[in-house]
Amino acid sequence: MTNATYEYILAGRRHRRRRWLLVTCSLALLACILCCLMLMLGNTLYPARDVLRALSGEQLKGVSFAVNTIRLPRMLAGLFAGFAFGLAGNTFQTMLRNPLANPNVIGITAGSSAAAVFCIIVLHTSDTVVSIASVVAGLATVVAIYALSRAKPFSVGRLILVGIGIQAMLSAMISYLLLVGAQQDIPAALRWLSGSLNGSQMRELPPLVISVLICAPVAIVLSKHLSMLELGEQAATSLGAHTDKTRIWLILSAVCMLALATATTGPIAFVAFLSGPIAKRLVGVGFSNVIPSGLVGLNLVLAADLVGQFAFQVRFPVGVITGILGAPYLILLLIRMNRKGNL
Amino acid sequence: MLVISVILLGVCVVASLALGSRFVRWHELIDGLFRPDIDSYAANVVRKRISRTVFSLFCGAALGVSGSLMQAVTRNPIADPSILGVNTGAALFVVCGMAFLNISTADQYIWLALAGSTVTAVFVFGIGSMGRGGATPLKLVLAGAATTAALSSLVTAIIIPRSYVMDQFRFWQVGSVGAGSWDAIATFIPFLAVGLLIGFVVGPALNALALGDDVATGLGVRTGTLRLVAALAAVLLCGAATALAGPIGFVGLLATHLIRLTLGPDLRVIIPMSAIAGAVILTISDVIGRLAGSPGELEVGVVTAFVGAPLLILLATRAKVRSI
């Protein structure tokens, strides 16, 4: 390789790294702004000074309750669930090399939802049991989808079809559980059908926060191998990636995050689907979009929740807003993939 | 074959009349049916269930034929009104009617639901058949799933601010044949009759279409017109059923595959027999829903999805990789 080409490649890499840093920092900044807005806005607008004093433990009449009990848990739930959905969605999309193969479409979130609904509404179990059950159910769904679509030669298309079938079954099960458990309880139903941050409470958050703090680093560390997997099975093996081990760890961490996020907020529609492709568009090809996709996810959730709360005369749950935003994109993506003949 | 299907129909009619949150004994059943002078509680329960049973038989027949027509027109084993998103399209139009046009009667729903199903069907087929290879099962299913997701978000967004629509819509959305009154049946019959008639008439031509467009043209079939007419009949049937009973999925898929598996691929047989199969499946599912949800009832759409989704999975695992 001549020196000039080498320089050229290095320059390209520097350029991509700069772009990645720029994107990541701006996303993080945007997230900070949205978090502040989530704490300040509400039925009454509190200035940043009051919010900070309430957060630091000072007792201010009205402010303390609104900020610490209502807005802070809501903001944190959105923050962590959004990050988890974005990261996990991107993991599946990259691993299966198809943007359509995301946890919403292939029924993994539906599996966790069904387990969580069963534990919360029917059995009235403790939060720990809910968390464990949703993780186990998420993993079981993954195993079931994989086992059913394993016929040779492996095709992602078949996996998606099987996943849609499983998704249909699990949704029917959720409707049944909602009917048996919470008759006429529409807020509960909406939470489990499209996702909502309404009624998030501090005590529900620890499992989600812990899992994101443990699993996100795993996913980020393995992201180097993930980008090798993206090249295809054979290429990845010859580049020295432990394909099977990497896959198992990635799936485990992604499902843990997904399941606990779902158990906390319900399956917020399309966040797991949108984050990866948006992050990729922002970062460009050739640099890992793992962290950016998590950031895109949390920005999406927080922004959509703000829009849902304040943009209209009625308050919409966050899942309805992300659903309306995400579905046209899904249709556009399908049209583009069909035109190219990728399906 | 006819004997078996008549026996099956009879069994499910009796089951539908006798079973539910209140079990009815034989003599009470006969009292309710043939002795209008007896006014016992059980007899009245039976009379209440008559219209429901007739309605579920009709809806099931419509959905069954609609499914087999859709599969024949698209030459695609995974076509069903619910999978293709047609039900949700009907739902969106009905909700818009309730919210913006103050519509509340069945014969007004029906036109809106028909318009909604037609628009959605065209849209989904449009997306699904783009690109190489035409409408493969995967492309169609994905287009249907995406459209369903998009439309159901819109439906939720429309009903949340309007509690009166939410109340009305919830009764419709559950996908239940429980609301089947004689009025609803009367509204339904013309649509059912026209749809079934077209379905039976186009059977032989659809058989030719199954050999491929070129062969069909060679045999003297106008493929474009045939597809249009058959698709219209399919949408008419499922749109009308959806308007009156709410979105009920997978009946068409189940009925058609059941018949094809037992009686072979001749569409002249499949189309009429899937009417019977659809009627049996829907009525039995309704009975199961009444028993499983007792003392309330589980809506029939949930039951059919629970039975139908595994079939979808099975078809996906069996299908040739190329066609996926």
Boltz contact constraints between the chains, C-beta under 6 A:
constraints:
  - contact:
      token1: [A, 148]
      token2: [B, 313]
      max_distance: 6.0
  - contact:
      token1: [A, 148]
      token2: [B, 317]
      max_distance: 6.0
  - contact:
      token1: [A, 151]
      token2: [B, 317]
      max_distance: 6.0
  - contact:
      token1: [A, 155]
      token2: [B, 321]
      max_distance: 6.0
  - contact:
      token1: [A, 155]
      token2: [B, 324]
      max_distance: 6.0
  - contact:
      token1: [A, 157]
      token2: [B, 138]
      max_distance: 6.0
  - contact:
      token1: [A, 157]
      token2: [B, 324]
      max_distance: 6.0
  - contact:
      token1: [A, 158]
      token2: [B, 316]
      max_distance: 6.0
  - contact:
      token1: [A, 158]
      token2: [B, 324]
      max_distance: 6.0
  - contact:
      token1: [A, 161]
      token2: [B, 138]
      max_distance: 6.0
  - contact:
      token1: [A, 161]
      token2: [B, 316]
      max_distance: 6.0
  - contact:
      token1: [A, 162]
      token2: [B, 313]
      max_distance: 6.0
  - contact:
      token1: [A, 162]
      token2: [B, 316]
      max_distance: 6.0
  - contact:
      token1: [A, 164]
      token2: [B, 141]
      max_distance: 6.0
  - contact:
      token1: [A, 164]
      token2: [B, 145]
      max_distance: 6.0
  - contact:
      token1: [A, 165]
      token2: [B, 309]
      max_distance: 6.0
  - contact:
      token1: [A, 165]
      token2: [B, 312]
      max_distance: 6.0
  - contact:
      token1: [A, 165]
      token2: [B, 313]
      max_distance: 6.0
  - contact:
      token1: [A, 168]
      token2: [B, 305]
      max_distance: 6.0
  - contact:
      token1: [A, 168]
      token2: [B, 309]
      max_distance: 6.0
  - contact:
      token1: [A, 169]
      token2: [B, 309]
      max_distance: 6.0
  - contact:
      token1: [A, 172]
      token2: [B, 302]
      max_distance: 6.0
  - contact:
      token1: [A, 172]
      token2: [B, 305]
      max_distance: 6.0
  - contact:
      token1: [A, 172]
      token2: [B, 306]
      max_distance: 6.0
  - contact:
      token1: [A, 175]
      token2: [B, 302]
      max_distance: 6.0
  - contact:
      token1: [A, 176]
      token2: [B, 298]
      max_distance: 6.0
  - contact:
      token1: [A, 176]
      token2: [B, 302]
      max_distance: 6.0
  - contact:
      token1: [A, 314]
      token2: [B, 161]
      max_distance: 6.0
  - contact:
      token1: [A, 316]
      token2: [B, 160]
      max_distance: 6.0
  - contact:
      token1: [A, 320]
      token2: [B, 153]
      max_distance: 6.0
  - contact:
      token1: [A, 320]
      token2: [B, 156]
      max_distance: 6.0
  - contact:
      token1: [A, 320]
      token2: [B, 157]
      max_distance: 6.0
  - contact:
      token1: [A, 323]
      token2: [B, 153]
      max_distance: 6.0
  - contact:
      token1: [A, 324]
      token2: [B, 153]
      max_distance: 6.0
  - contact:
      token1: [A, 327]
      token2: [B, 149]
      max_distance: 6.0
  - contact:
      token1: [A, 327]
      token2: [B, 150]
      max_distance: 6.0
  - contact:
      token1: [A, 327]
      token2: [B, 153]
      max_distance: 6.0
  - contact:
      token1: [A, 330]
      token2: [B, 146]
      max_distance: 6.0
  - contact:
      token1: [A, 331]
      token2: [B, 146]
      max_distance: 6.0
  - contact:
      token1: [A, 334]
      token2: [B, 127]
      max_distance: 6.0
  - contact:
      token1: [A, 334]
      token2: [B, 142]
      max_distance: 6.0
  - contact:
      token1: [A, 334]
      token2: [B, 143]
      max_distance: 6.0
  - contact:
      token1: [A, 334]
      token2: [B, 146]
      max_distance: 6.0
  - contact:
      token1: [A, 335]
      token2: [B, 127]
      max_distance: 6.0
  - contact:
      token1: [A, 338]
      token2: [B, 130]
      max_distance: 6.0
  - contact:
      token1: [A, 338]
      token2: [B, 131]
      max_distance: 6.0
  - contact:
      token1: [A, 338]
      token2: [B, 139]
      max_distance: 6.0
  - contact:
      token1: [A, 339]
      token2: [B, 130]
      max_distance: 6.0
  - contact:
      token1: [A, 339]
      token2: [B, 131]
      max_distance: 6.0
  - contact:
      token1: [A, 341]
      token2: [B, 131]
      max_distance: 6.0
  - contact:
      token1: [A, 341]
      token2: [B, 132]
      max_distance: 6.0
  - contact:
      token1: [A, 343]
      token2: [B, 138]
      max_distance: 6.0
  - contact:
      token1: [A, 343]
      token2: [B, 139]
      max_distance: 6.0
